[in-house]
């Protein structure tokens, strides 16, 4: 289904903070959200030196400065009210953030200080090749651990194969995933197909030996 016919999320997202630095992509995302969810207030967080002079709806943080994240988010809260959703696109903007997740850590640290955290958080990225995919799939660790401690926030990861990358397509997919966060937290789009992350349980009938060969992998067993 298209966004025009999708469920209620667009009506519920009043303020969304988008970590996106490139002006061209910011304009594309703003036009997209204006079309599909005109009542949503879009705020951008860019990487760059702090400045008192800024355009309305645009804030800056310094990549490795933890304090700048909290300061910017607090200013957004003061001006726009509670933040409903945060969309992290820096790993789409700049390849260095594919390999370095420090901004994600700083973002999470800043959000943890709010008594009312955002209801939804999506970490989005595009990858080229297996190495980049491995680095980005490690973001799933945040999703898995945060759901135990952030009961009020649904966290998800959306990964996109760069071979079929189109900014508007990624924006649409991410916005659609806001509806599905309660059921499917992390997804991969590859070759035009949407893959959901799932964990399947498997019973192991371990032999007496401490080393058990299963499907070509060696499992170590220890007993206390």
N, C-alpha and C positions, 0 to 999 in steps of 0.2 A: 504493500500500500504506500501511497505517497504521503508526504507530510500533511498535505491538506486534508487527508481523510483519517489521519491517525488519532490516537487517543487523547487523553486530557492533559498530558504533561505540558504542552505549550501554554495552556491556560493557567497552569499553576506556577510556572517559572516567571516570577516578576522581575528579579534581578539576577543576571548571570555575569560572572567575572571570567573573562577569557584571557589566558596567558598566550598572547600572540603579538609579535613584534613588528613584522613586515607591514608597512602601510598599505600595500596593495592587497595583501591577504586580509587585513583588517577591514578594508572597504568591501571585499567580497563577502566576508562573514556578516558584516553589518547589513548589507543588502539582502542576504539570504534570510537572516533572522527577522528583518523588517517585513519580508514577504510572508513568512510562515507563522510568525508570532509577534505581530506589531505591538502588543502590549508589554513585551519584554524589554526591560532596560538593560542595554549591553554596555559593559564597562571593560576596557582593555588594560592589561598590565604588560608593559614592554620591558625588555632588558635595556638598561642604559643608565647614564649618570643621573643622579637626582637633580631636579630643577624645580624652582618655585613657579616657573612659567610653564603651564601645560594647557592643552586643549581640554574642554569639558569631556568627562568620560574617559580620559586617558591618564594613566598613572605609570610610574616607572619604579623598578626595583633593581638593585645591583645583585648580580647572580650569586655572589658568595657572601653577601651582607645579610645576615639573618634578621637584623633589626629592620631593614628596609621593607621586608615582606609584611611584618606585623603593622608597621606604620601605614603602609599603603592600604592594607585591608581594613584597618580601623578607620581611615579617612573615607573609604568607600562606604563602610557601614554608617558613618555619621551623616554622609550626604545622601545615600540612596536607601538606607534602611537595611534590614536583614538580607543576607546573600542566600539565594535559593540554590544556586548551582555554580560550580567552578569547572571550567573546561581548560585543560592544560594542553597547549599546542606547541610549546617551545621545541619539542623534538621533531616537529614538522618544519618549524622555522629555520633552525640551525642544526647542522649535523653534529656539532660538538655536544649537544644535549642528548644525542642518541647514546653516547658512551658515558656521559656524566649525569647522574641523577641527583646531584646536590640541590638544584632548585626544587625538586619534588620534596626532598627532605625539609628544606627551609619552609616550603609552603605548608606542609603538614604540621610542622612545629608552630607556625603562626596560627593556623586554624585551630589547633588544640587549645589555644588561649581563650577562644570565644565560648561564652556560656551557651550560646545557641549557634552551633556550627551549621554550615550549608547542608541541605538535605541530600544533595547529589554531587559527586565529584568524578569526573572522567579524565583519565590520562590517555591522550591520543598521540599516535606517532606513526610515521611511515618508515619502512626499512628497505634496504637494498642488500640482498645476500644474506647468507646464513649467520655471519658474525653479527651484523647489526640486529638481526632478528633475535639472536640469543641475548644480546644486551637489553633489548627492549622487553623481551618476555620476562626478564627479571623484575619488571614493574609489577607483575602479577603477585609477587611477594608482598607488596604493600596492600594490595586488595585483600589477600588472604588473611593477613595479620590484623588489618584495621577493622574488619567486620566483627572481630572479637571485642574490640575496645571502643569502637565508634558506633554504638547501637543506633544513633539517630542519623547517620550518614551512610548512604549507599555509594560504594566506591567501585569503579569499573575501569578496565583497560580496553582500548580499541586500537588495534594494530592494522595497518594498511600496507599491502605490497606496493612498493614505489613503481613497479612496472605498469600499473594501471592507475597511478595517482592522478587525481584531479581535485583541487581544493574544494570546489563546491560539492563534489561527490562525498568527500570525507566529512565535510560539515553536515551534510544531510544524514549520513550514517551515524555520526556522533549524536546528533540531536534525536534521531530515532531511538538510539540505545538508551537515552534517558528514560524512555517508557519501560524498558526491559530490565533496568538495573536490579529490581527486586528479585528477578528470576535468574538472569544470566549476567554475571558480573564482568566477564572478560571474553572478548571475541576477536577473531582474526578474519580479515577480508583478504582473500587471495584467489587470483584467477576468476574474479567475479562471484566467488562463493563465500558465504558467511559461515564461519566455523565457530562453534561455541566450545569453551573450555569445560571439560567435565572430568571427574575423577571416578574411576570404576574400581570397586573393591575386588580383591582376589584372595581366595583362601589358599594358604600354603600348607602343604603336607610335608613338613620338614622331616628328613631322615635323622638318624642318630648323629650323623656327621655334622660338624660345625660349618662345613662348606657345602652348599647346595647349589647345583647347577640348574638354572631355570631359564629357558629361552635365550641361551647364550650368555647370560649374565651370572656372575657369582654373587651369592647372597651370604653375608657373614652373620652368624647367629651367636649371640652371647647370652649367658645365663649368670645371674648373681646367686 
